[in-house]
Amino acid sequence: MREIDAIAARCGGYQPEWMDEKRRCAVLVPFLEKDGELHLLFERRSGGIRQGGETCFPGGGAEPGESDTACALRETEEELGIPRSEIQVLGRSDFLLTPAGVRLQPVLGLLSPRTMDFLSPSPAEVAEVFTVPLRFLQETEPEVYAYTQEPVVQPDFPFDAVGVPRDYRFTRGRVEVPVWHYGTHVIWGITARILRSILRPR
């Protein structure tokens, strides 16, 4: 086989993935009917885990061969006790790739009216569960802040070999951070970025 034919055979039916992806995660964005209107359900992380005290959606890392949807549903059951049979999957929203190489896929789901009968948060992972009316998030513009990601070049970088000066301006990154305040709760960071993407008019 010619070398170009081998390349064509390898790439012809290939399903592209994110370059430099190191880990794949998924979260469930849980909607539920409450008091006659649509709400979103959130968790506050337990203090003893990474990013303790922060508001988030249920989710985590995907297991080998596990789809994004299956991951989001499994993590929701493990964290909140809500079985998959009580969640109607509505679809997926835009995913994002974090600077750490984690690809995060939000999965939208509608919780059944019986959800609260099953709700049993894992104390090791969840400190609190609360809901926010969708209408509030739609009508309230978040505060938006930003931070810059500065490249840190290691001392042994081969500037001379690649032909660039030592003061070469490597590309910097800028990340916007939406922040919603709801009572005593603060929704920010990746969770707020997911919300903003979902609420943005298409």
Beta strands, then each sheet from edge to edge (+ up, - down):
strand 1: 23-34
strand 2: 37-45
strand 3: 55-56
strand 4: 59-61
strand 5: 87-92
strand 6: 96-97
strand 7: 102-111
strand 8: 126-133
strand 9: 143-149
strand 10: 173-182
strand 11: 185-188
sheet 1: 3+ 2- 1+ 4-
sheet 2: 3+ 2- 1+ 7+ 5-
sheet 3: 3+ 2- 1+ 7+ 6-
sheet 4: 3+ 2- 8+
sheet 5: 9+ 10- 11+
end
